[in-house]
Amino acid sequence: MTHDRPTICQSLIEEAAQDGLKRLAFPSVEREVRGELSEKAQAQSIEIFSMNVERLLLQPPLEGKMILGVDPAFRTGCKLAVIDSTGKMLKIDVFYPHPPVNKKTEAKAKLLSILKEYPIEVIAIGNGTASRETESFIAEIIQKENLNVDYTLVSEAGASVYSASELARKEFPDLHVEQRSAVSIARRILDPLSELIKIDPKSIGVGQYQHDLPAKALNERLDFAILKSVNRVGVDVNTASSELLCHVSGLTKASANAIVAYRNEHGRFENRRQLLEVPKLGAKSFQQAAGFLRIHDGEEPLDQTPIHPESYQAAHRLCQLLGISQFGSDECREKLSQLNLEKTAEQLDTDVYTLQDMIEAISQPLRDYREQFDGPMLRHDVLTLEDLHPGDELEGVVRNVVDFGAFVDIGLHEDGLVHVSKMVQGRISHPSEVVSIGDILKVWVYGIDAERHRVQLTMIDPHH
């Protein structure tokens, strides 16, 4: 049969072809394309979420400060918690500056009395319901009374999840759920890593579409982000909770609990070798975990560094070679900076990479990996939507990074949005190339939608 000869089956063949395409081929291709695109989008969302969680965990701690945590609310009042520089709770209280109770005078007196009783330097205000009203109330008192105290807004995401958890009940059996929340808010700026580790990362509120993502892949990626963050920072084995310890490479929930139990029974660890006496912590686990577990003011100065005990011999020989008696001193740094790496590595029977790590650790034994990032943004006055005009220059902190831009807290009720197109001159493929959670940015007001209480921001200086 030639192609140009008609056939009585022509219409049936065409109908069958149309039906096959419409019913089978096209839907199959569509499913495949949709599946591929969904997989790609899910992988991207998981990556962004884990990156955001990582940066949230790696926010620098506000060390050595006494903090007042405030969990704001209207009807039930603002819960207050004072914590000292170790995170220990010193006082719990509540005041009612907002409707329907409206006891503003009593609330002011209570706040001033707490600030007089304790040397508080920072007030941490949760950013949930009634947060901006509480911020205005506190900022006004700071201004009028000329107080030497700053405040900062803290993400409340997951605080209620933690407060109602078994862990929180064990930690604070005598406190109500809301009171535990105020303690958590204060601790989130004192030591973000130790506090946020207690919360399921999916509840921290820094992702996009996380409820539509495959749970197994998301959990695996988030667990890896947490492990990476904890190991990068290291853990003080004499103060760390079992929740923090079980995220250290090589440790399990059982061995983390065993370390805390051993510490409670025998007192503080004086050197890393003592960890080998802990039941449930075998030689293999010790080998994996030792470099991440730090001991400050112990018998062995190298125990406060990330140098692994396996490299102690080489580190001691390096110090003898250069006559270094005190780690981190100017003299020590100068001597280390003049080393010939290849020659010294050969002398110490080690490789250049291990030697470089050793030099860094001995030069700055107490350096915290988190120091390179911006700390919490401290304020003492309040901003309203009416104060803003297009072109105004502001400072804000990045609260979330998503595919289309970044949400920046500039001190208003709602975070402002910097669209991806307003981050730099020219094109970028994703906002994460330019900003991360916790960054403190200089931004300019680009647009104000007063009706919807939305502010559009730009990172590109409009005056240039």
N, C-alpha and C positions, 0 to 999 in steps of 0.2 A: 504493500500500500504506500503510495507516494503522499507527501505532505499536503499537496494542493487538491487531492481528490476528496470530495465530501464523503462522509460516512453516516450511516443512519444512527450510529452510537454517539455522534458528535456532542449532542446536548447532554447525554448522560456522563460522558467523560469530563466535560466542562463542569458539570454539577458536582461530580465526585471530587474533582481537583479543588473547586471552591470550598466544598464541605471539609475536605482534608486540611486545607490551609486555615480556614476559619475555626474549625473545631479542635484541630490537633496541633498543626505546625505553629501558627501565630501564638496561641496561648503558651505553648511550650517554650518558645523563644522569649516571650514576655516574662514568664516565670524565671527563666535562667538569668535574664538581664536584671530583673528586680532582685533576685537572690544575690547576684554579684554586687549590685549597688548597695543593698542592705548590709551585706557583709563588710563592704568597704566603709560604709557610714558607721557601722557598729564598732569596727576596729578603731576608727578615728575618734569616736566618742569615748571609748575605753581609754585610749591613749591620753586624751585631753583630761579626762577625769582623774586618772592616776597621777598625771603631771601636776594638776591642781592640788591634789591631796598631799603630794610630796612637798610642794612649796609651803603649804599650810603647816605641815609638821616641822618644817625647817625654819620657821620664823624665829628670829633671835629672842632669847628669853630676856625679861626685864629683871636682871639679877639684883639681889640685895635690897629689894624694895618691900615696904609694907604696903599692902593694897586693900582698898575697900571695893568689894564686888557688889554690884547692884543689879538685881533681877527685876526690871520694871513691870508694873501692872496697874490697871485702874482700880477695879473693885476690891481686889484682894491685897492691895498695897504693894509697895516696892520692898522686896526682901533684901536685907543687907548682910554682908559677911566680911569680917576683917580677917585677913591672913597675914602671917609674918613672912620673912624672907625665905623660910624653908617650906612654905605652903601650909603650915599648921594653922588651923582655924582658932582664932582668939575670941571672936564675938559674933553673935547672930542677933539680928534685930529686924524691925519692919517700920516703915513710915508710910503715911497716906496723903501725899501732896495733891492728888488728882481727884476729880469727880469719880464716884458719887460722894465719897467721904469728905474730901476737900479740907483736910486738916493741915493747911500750909504752914501756919505758925509753929505748930508742934513739930512738924517734919523738919523745919529749918533748925529749930532748937536741938532736935535729936542729932541732925547731921553735924552741927557745930560742936556738940558735946563729944561725939565720936572722934572728930578731927582734933579735938583738944586732948582727948584721952590717949590717942595713939598717933605716933609720928607718921601719918599716912602721906605718901608722896603722889600716888596715882589712884584715881577712882575709875574702875572699869565698869562701864554701863552696857548691859546686854542690849542688842539691837532689835528686839522683838516688839510686842505691843507696848505702847506708852513710852518707847525709848526716847523719842525726840522731845516729848513733854518733860520727861525726867531730865534729859540733857539740858533743856532751857532752864529748868528749876535749879539744877546744880550749878550751871554756868553763871546764872544771875547771882547766886550766893557767893561764888568765888570772886566775881567782879566787885560786888558791893562790900564784902568783908575784906577784900584785898588779901585773899588767902594764897599761901605759897603751895598750891597743889594743882596738878593738871588732871584732865580726864581723857579717856579714850573710849571709843565705841568698839565693842567686842561682838563678833558673830556668835549668836546664841544657838546656831544650828546644832542639833544633836544634844544640847544641854538637858532637855527634858527626857530624852531617851536614856542618857546616862543616869539622871536623877532617880528614875524609876527602876533602874537595873538592880540586879542582885548584888553586884559589885558595890554600888553606891550605898545600898542598905547595910552591907557589911562594914563599909568605911564609916558611915554616919548613921548608926542605928537609931539615935535619939532625935534625928532631924526630920522635918517634913520634906516632901519632894521639892517644893519651891525653895526651901532654905538650902538644900544641897545644890540646887541650880546656881544660887548666888556664889557659893564657894567655887563651883566649877568655872564660872565666868571670871572670877579673880585669878584663879590658877592658870587660866588660858593665856594670860600675858606674862605671868611669873615664869612658867615653863610650859610652852605650848605642846612640845613633844610628849612630855610625861602625862599631860592631861588629855590630849586629843586621842592618845593611843587607846584610851578606855572606851572609845565610842566606835561603833560600827562605821567605817568610812563612808558607807552609802548614806548615812544620816548627817554627814557634815555639810552637805548642801553646796558643793562647789563643782558640780558636773553639769551635763546637759543630757536630757533624755535618758537618765540612768535607769529609770523604771522600765524602759523598753529594751534594755540590753540583756544579752544572755548572761544569766547569773554566774555560771561557772567561770566563764572567761573573765568577767568583771572582777569576781572575787580573787582569782589567781593573780591578776595584774595589780590589784590594790594591795594584796598581801606582799607582793614583791616590792611595791613602792614603800610600804611601811618598813619592811626588813632593810631595804637600802638606806632609808632615812636614819633608822636607829643605829645601824652599823657605821654610817658616816659620822655621826655625832659622837658615838661611844656612850657607854653607860657607867655611871658611878656605882660600883657594886655595893657600896656601903649605904646608899640612900635609895636606890632604885626599887620600885614596886615589882611584884612578880609579873604584872601585866606588861611592864616595859621589858623586863628581862627575857620573857618568853619570845620576844621578837628579835633577840640576838641570834646570829648564825650559830648553829650547833646546840642551842638550848631548846628544851621542850617545856611545856607547862609544868610537868613533874619536876624537872631539874631546876626551873626558875623558882618554884615553891620551896624546893629543898635548900636553895641558896638563902632565901629569906628566913627559913626556919633555922638554918645553921647560924645565921647572923644574929637572930633573936636569942639563941641559946648561948653562943660563944662570944658575942660582941663583934666589933668591927673587924673586917679583914685587914691584916697589916701587909700582906703581900699576895701576889697572884697564885703562888704555889699552894697556899692554904686552900684554894678552890678544889684541889685534888682530894681533900679530906671530906668534901661534901658528898653525902650518899646520893646515888642516882646521877652523879656527874662523872662519867668515865674519862679515860685518857683521850679518847677520840673527840669527845665533846669539848674537853678543855683545849685541845689543839685548835679546834675550829673557833671557839669563843674567846679565848684569852686576849687576843689583840683588841677586842671591842670592849672588854671589861676594865674599867680604870679604877685605880686606888690612889687617892690624893693624900699627901702627908703620911705615906707609909714608909716601910723600911727600905724599899728599893725605888729610887727616883724614876727609873724607867717604867714603873707600873702606872704612872700617870700619863704615859704616852701611848700612841697606837703601835709602838714597836712590839713585835711578838716575842715572848720569852725565848723562842728558838734563836733569835738574833741578838740576845743580850750579850753573849760573849763577844761578838764582833763590835757591838756598841760600846762595851767597856774598853775594849782595845783601842777603839777610835778616840775615846776620851783620854786614855792614857797617852796615846800617841801625840795628842795636841795639848795635853796638860789642862784639860777642862775640868773644873771642880764644881761649877754651878751652871745648870742648864738655863738657857734663855737669857743669859747676861749679854751685854754689848760685846764683851771680850770674847765670849763663847761664839757669838754670831760672826764676829770678825774672823776668828780663826777658821771656822767652818767654811766661810765664803772664799777663803784663799786655797782651798784644797784642790789637788789634781785628782779628779774623780777616778780615772782609769787606773792610775798608779796606786791610789789608796785602796780601791776595791780589790786589787790584786794582793796587796799587803794583808788585807783583812780576810782574804779568801771568800769574798762575796761578789755579787754582781753590782753593776753601776746603779740599777733601778732600786735595789734594796738599800744601797748606800745613800741615794738621794732621799728616800723616805726617812732614813735614819737622821740625816742632816736636818731635814725639815722638822722632825719631831723633837730633836735636841735643841734646835734654835728657838722653837716656840712650843714648849711642852704643854702649855695650857691653852693653846689656840683652839677656838671653837669654830668648827666648819660653818656655823650659822652666822658668824660675824660679817660675812660678805653681803648679807641681805639686809633690807631695811627693817628696823624694829617697829613696834606699834606707833602710830601717829598720835602724838599728845596734843590736846587742845585745851584752851581755857575760855573760849567764847563760842557763841553759837551763830549759825547761819540760817537765814530763812529764804524762801523762794523770792520774796519781795526785794531782798537785798541784791538779787542777781540781774545783770544786764549782759547782752551779747558782747563778747570781747573781754569780759572780766577774766583776770588771771587767778587761778586757785591752785591749792595743793590738795591732793586726795590720795587715798590708798586703794589699790586694786583688790576688789572682793571676789570677783569671779572672772574667768576667761572662757569664752565660748567661741564657736566657729566664726560668728559675725562681728565680734568685737570684745570689749572688756567693760565690766561694770565697776565704776569707781565711786567710792564713798567720799563725797566732798562736804559732808556734814548736814545733808538734807535728809528728809524722811525716806525718800527713795534714792537709790544709787543712780548717778548719771551714767549715760552710755557713751563710750568712745567707739564709734563704728570703725571697722577694720580700714576703711578708706580714709579715716581721719587720724591715722597713727603716724604715718611718715609720708614724705613726698615720694611719689612712685608707688609701685605695687609690691605687696607682700603676699605670700600664699596663706599665712595663718597668723592671727594675733599673737600666738605664743612665741613667734620669732622676735617680738618687740617687748612684750610685757609678761609678768608672772604675778600670781597672787602674792599680796603683801608688799609689792613695790609701791613706793611713794612717788607720785608723778606730779609734774607741773602740767596743768591743763588750762584750756580757755573755754569759756562758755560759747557754744556755737548756736544753740537754739533753745528757746524756753516754751514749753507747752503748759501754761498755768492751769488750764482746765483739767488736764490729765496728770498734773504734778510731775512732768517729765522734763529732764534737762539733757540736751545733747551736748557733748563735749568734744573738743579736738585737742590732739597733742601737737598740732602744727601751729606755730606762733602766727596768728593772723596779722600781726603788725610788721611782718617781714615779707 
